[in-house]
Amino acid sequence: MRIPMTNPSALTSVSHTVKWNQGVGVDEQKTTTVSGTSSVTYTPYIPNDDVGSDYLTGMSHRSSVSNLADESLTTLTKQLGRLERAVQRERPDIADKAWDFGLKDGKVVAIGDDLSADDKAWLEERINDNSKLANAASAYISLATNYLETTKTNPAYIGVNFLTGNELKYNFHDTKKTLESSIGFRAFTRDLHTAYDTGHGEVTTGPFSAYISFDFLAARVLAPSNGAEK
C-alpha cells in the first residue's frame, strides 16, 4: 500500500501496517479524511507495552530526519531544474548528451559516458557555483543515510514499502557509500517522479515527499545492494 504525494479526490482514508521485533506483528492504523489535493496526516497507534519499543524508537528518529529532508529534496529538485536550463542555454552540446551528477566522498562529480574531461570539469564547476544545489545534494544523501542506516537509535524493522506494496526488512549498512555510488541526481529525481506520478505530470512535494523518496531508495537501491531480506 502506498500514499501518493498528491492525493486524488477519490482518496478518503489511509491505513498502514508494520511489523517489528523479529516478526511479532503489531498493527497500527489511523484514518484521515482528505479532499481534493489535501495532504494526508498519518499518526501511528502507540502501543502501551514494550512490544514495539525498538520500532517506536526508530520511528521517532526517522520522523525528525524526514522533516529535515523535505526541504533538501525540494531545493534539490528546484535547483536541478535551473541547472538543466543553464546547460541547455550555455552548453547545448552537453545538453544533447546523457549527463548527470552525483557525489563521491561528499564531492560533486559529473557523470556521463559521452562526456569529455572538459565537459565534466565544466559541469562540476557549474554545480559547485550553485551552492544551493551542491549543499542540497549533500544534505539529502546525509539525511537519507541517517534515515535508512540501521543503528541503535534506528533499529532494523519490517514494514510495507510504499513503492512496491510488499513487506521489506529495513536493515541496511554502508548506506552512504551505496547511495553515493548509485545515485545520479537527474536520474533519481526523474525515476522518483515516474514511480509516484499521480497523473498530474509531476510529483508535488509535501509532508510525505522525503519519506516516500527514502522508501524508493530502500526498494530500488539498498535492498538489492545490501541483500536485505524481503
Summary of the structure (lengths in Angstrom):
residues: 230
radius of gyration: 18.8
end to end distance: 15.4
largest distance: 62.0
contacts: 663
relative contact order: 0.17
helix: 48%
strand: 13%
